Amino acid sequence: MNARRAQRGASAIEFAIAAPIVLMLGLGALQWALVFHARQAIEHAAVEAARSGSMGHALPDAIETGLARGLLPYWSTLPEIRALSDRQLATAAARVRLQQARAAGWVVIRRVAPTRESFADWAEPALDDWGRPVRGLLEIPNDNLHYAEQRVPAGGASGAHLGLPVGRQSGQTLLDANLLKIEIVYGVPMTVPLIGRIAALAGRALGGCLAPERGGCAIFQAPDPSGRAVPRWPVSTSATIRMQSPARQTAGTPTRASLATGGIAANTPPTAPASAPGAAPVNPGTSSDPSAFRPPPGPPGASYGGVGAYSDGSLVRAADGWLSLGGDRVFSVPGACVAN
């Protein structure tokens, strides 16, 4: 009898020790499954934002509208969106929600490319729908790119790549300057009890805070619409797409220097103007060998895969000579879709 009681007592102690561990593992698995689901939704939304921006002159309003439309499936359970059957009204409601999220700091939108140096090399006066110049507005031409080799950058060429002139300030060809790259940082709410708050606190303490222009420390505890602080896990994704309309310069267009040192604030326009007139040529020369145009080593902390010194795509090329932007998207070979 005493042996049975001792055995039952030992089993109770073992259960008391193992149960919290098993419970925490189960809650952790559930929470990370929700985070991975959110990441898939945010990646889809980033592609929608880039597609909308490519057709809307890369303007912030077009990118934001595309992101709101892309987030509709993920936000479909929100009361203000679930009650709307019309897609346009639902997109408008999602955009209001997105603007609130950006103001609260748990959604950050950054346009990484084209940069101000891209405009300094390749911009022309913008045209309205009637073909008349728009005073004070610059855009990178998007027409007749098959004849891009006949266009000369404003500051002169520092070399050539695959027969196309390379701009001195941007280190880009006209085709490179016609690529839109955006980055989205989204603070996914950690909704699973206990483990969510622990994970957010641990991520902030052990992993450090994000760069200020990507949300900083605040994104880990950004408030919801009611003002209540919510533990969050930042998810970052990017998308790159070929412009389908001329990209236009805005107050928030970054410089290459700002990307190398951390970037400008994404949710507020910069207060300083941008261009770097007279900038030294990057990798000057006329060789058509792609390796001749690889970027020099960047400053400490620079990254080719993330937002670093050359994340705008300047001179970053794969072994076959085609432009590489962190491996986000694969572009088809020019002319592959031309009918025989």
Helices and strands as residue ranges (DSSP letters): H 2-55, H 60-70, H 79-82, H 87-104, E 107-113, H 116-122, E 124-127, E 133-140, G 145-150, E 157-161, E 164-167, H 174-177, E 179-189, H 195-207, G 212-214, G 218-221, E 232-242, E 247-248, H 256-261, G 290-293
